[in-house]
Amino acid sequence: MVEITSPAFKANARSAMADEQLQKAMGHVRHNFIDKRATAAAGLDEFEDLRDSAVAIKNHVLEYLDLYLEKYEEKVIESGGHVHWAATAADARGQILDICRKAGAKTVTKGKSMISEEIALNDSLAANGIEPVETDLGEYIIQLRGEHPSHIIAPAVHVTMDQVREDFLKHHTHLPPDRPLDEPEQLLREARAILREKFLSADVGVTGANFLVAESGTSVIVTNEGNGDLTQTLPRIHIVIASIEKIVPTLEDMSQIVRVLARSATGQDMSVYTTLSTGPRREGDPDGPDEYHVVLLDNGRSSMIGTEFQDMLRCIRCGACMNHCPVYHAIGGHAYGWVYPGPMGAVLSPSLIGVDKAGHLPNASTFCGRCESVCPMHIPLPKMMRHWREREFEKHLSPATQRGSIRGWAWVAKRPLLYRTIASLSARFLWLLGGFNRRIKSLPLASGWTRHRDMPAPEGSTFMSQWREHQASLKGDL
């Protein structure tokens, strides 16, 4: 079970910033993802038009989500598949476990799926004597480490190559201990050989879904390794686990959104594999499962519809927001304390597990706006984080000192003369405190800031006083 440590976010963040290995690994996110995304977007003239089109498609779906879900179920059944409706994570775990038990499954191979992380599927299977095997390389690495993903598209981005080597030596004890594992290719070959045996012996394969196509009952996965194809074609049973908002109306709609997905995520024009599955194996098919099941998970998403958080349901899990987030760069994904990290997690996690548990997350933002500017679905993440801050304040979940400070500021702000007087005196005081270097090293009531960085000193006067002086000088010139 993924332990929820979001309430300890501040302690998690301090620990992450002191972790030298993590800081070294996070350099990959800070540099590679950002540059690749910018190059890919610039290379497609219609990129911005595609973003607008993708937003329109998802908004339309959310407006008529019930109808599209019914249509999708109808088409899956027509193709010979089965649809299971799961209101909660426990429902989804139980349905998947029932399918596995009926099949007499001993081993389940899994493609990368954040929904399976959300419902803690691996723990459920293992507790019932069924071995879950992650087949995405990053997911396989963190499974060996007993961790959960720190990024939604690069789950092991927090791990260095030296750490992977140590993990392989520790867990692959049937192989010679002196084998060479100094190059990425050697690590990849070893993982591939071990996973190939699991692919061939698995009774059930579980994948997520990037899209569910209503017009055809098709599930779509986007990968770069091919493990998803092997997971859903070799076992006798294929289970798709997806949340209800993954629906799109048509294959044409899906293809439009795919064009912005890979560019936003990894900077590729297209992912290496875009795999479409519709029902179980038909007569004449060379491969495919005998049974095809789709588990549709709600788990709090329907309660977001019609609220100020509905736009979050447009998310296509590209990871662009966290790739560009300075807070994520500093602390990685595990500090967020649950399945979804970064800006998207700061909005989605309070929606799914409650603002009482995840209230720190929307407060961990500089509101620089980079997340919204690069989001392929134009999701107003900073705006929704502000809404969560409001909810936290209304529920009296924020510290009493913080609530008192805000009330005090509001009382002063309603009295313009008093406000201007205090602001003017404060600006003068801070200007004097800045000294010759114009940097404030220590400040009462702001030690959380000055403990780690200097605070720039103001110019000594407020904006309004400078504006009045400017206006007066203009009149003098006339």
Stockholm file with secondary structure:
# STOCKHOLM 1.0

chainA/1-478         MVEITSPAFKANARSAMADEQLQKAMGHVRHNFIDKRATAAAGLDEFEDLRDSAVAIKNHVLEYLDLYLEKYEEKVIESGGHVHWAATAADARGQILDICRKAGAKTVTKGKSMISEEIALNDSLAANGIEPVETDLGEYIIQLRGEHPSHIIAPAVHVTMDQVREDFLKHHTHLPPDRPLDEPEQLLREARAILREKFLSADVGVTGANFLVAESGTSVIVTNEGNGDLTQTLPRIHIVIASIEKIVPTLEDMSQIVRVLARSATGQDMSVYTTLSTGPRREGDPDGPDEYHVVLLDNGRSSMIGTEFQDMLRCIRCGACMNHCPVYHAIGGHAYGWVYPGPMGAVLSPSLIGVDKAGHLPNASTFCGRCESVCPMHIPLPKMMRHWREREFEKHLSPATQRGSIRGWAWVAKRPLLYRTIASLSARFLWLLGGFNRRIKSLPLASGWTRHRDMPAPEGSTFMSQWREHQASLKGDL
#=GR chainA/1-478 SS CCCCCGGGHHHHHHHHHTCHHHHHHHHHIIIIIHHHHHHHHHTCTTHHHHHHHHHHHHHHHHHTHHHHHHHHHHHHHHTTCEEEEESSHHHHHHHHHHHHHHTTCSEEEECCCHHHHHTTHHHHHHHTTCEEEECSHHHHHHHHHTCCCSSSSCTTTTCCHHHHHHHHHHHCTTSCTTCCCCSHHHHHHHHHHHHHHHHHHCSEEEECCSEEETTTTEEEEEESSSHHHHHHHSSSEEEEEEEGGGEESCHHHHHHHHHHHHHHHTSCSSCSEEEEECSSCCTTCSSCCSEEEEEEECTTSGGGTTSTTGGGGGCCCCCHHHHTCHHHHHHTTGGGCSSCCHHHHHHHHHHHHCHHHHTTGGGSCCCCCHHHHHCTTCCCHHHHHHHHHHHHHHTTCSCHHHHHHHHHHHHHHTSHHHHHHHHHHHHHHHHHHHTTTTEESCCTTCHHHHTTSCEECCCSSCHHHHHHHHHHHHHHHC
#=GC SS_cons         CCCCCGGGHHHHHHHHHTCHHHHHHHHHIIIIIHHHHHHHHHTCTTHHHHHHHHHHHHHHHHHTHHHHHHHHHHHHHHTTCEEEEESSHHHHHHHHHHHHHHTTCSEEEECCCHHHHHTTHHHHHHHTTCEEEECSHHHHHHHHHTCCCSSSSCTTTTCCHHHHHHHHHHHCTTSCTTCCCCSHHHHHHHHHHHHHHHHHHCSEEEECCSEEETTTTEEEEEESSSHHHHHHHSSSEEEEEEEGGGEESCHHHHHHHHHHHHHHHTSCSSCSEEEEECSSCCTTCSSCCSEEEEEEECTTSGGGTTSTTGGGGGCCCCCHHHHTCHHHHHHTTGGGCSSCCHHHHHHHHHHHHCHHHHTTGGGSCCCCCHHHHHCTTCCCHHHHHHHHHHHHHHTTCSCHHHHHHHHHHHHHHTSHHHHHHHHHHHHHHHHHHHTTTTEESCCTTCHHHHTTSCEECCCSSCHHHHHHHHHHHHHHHC
//
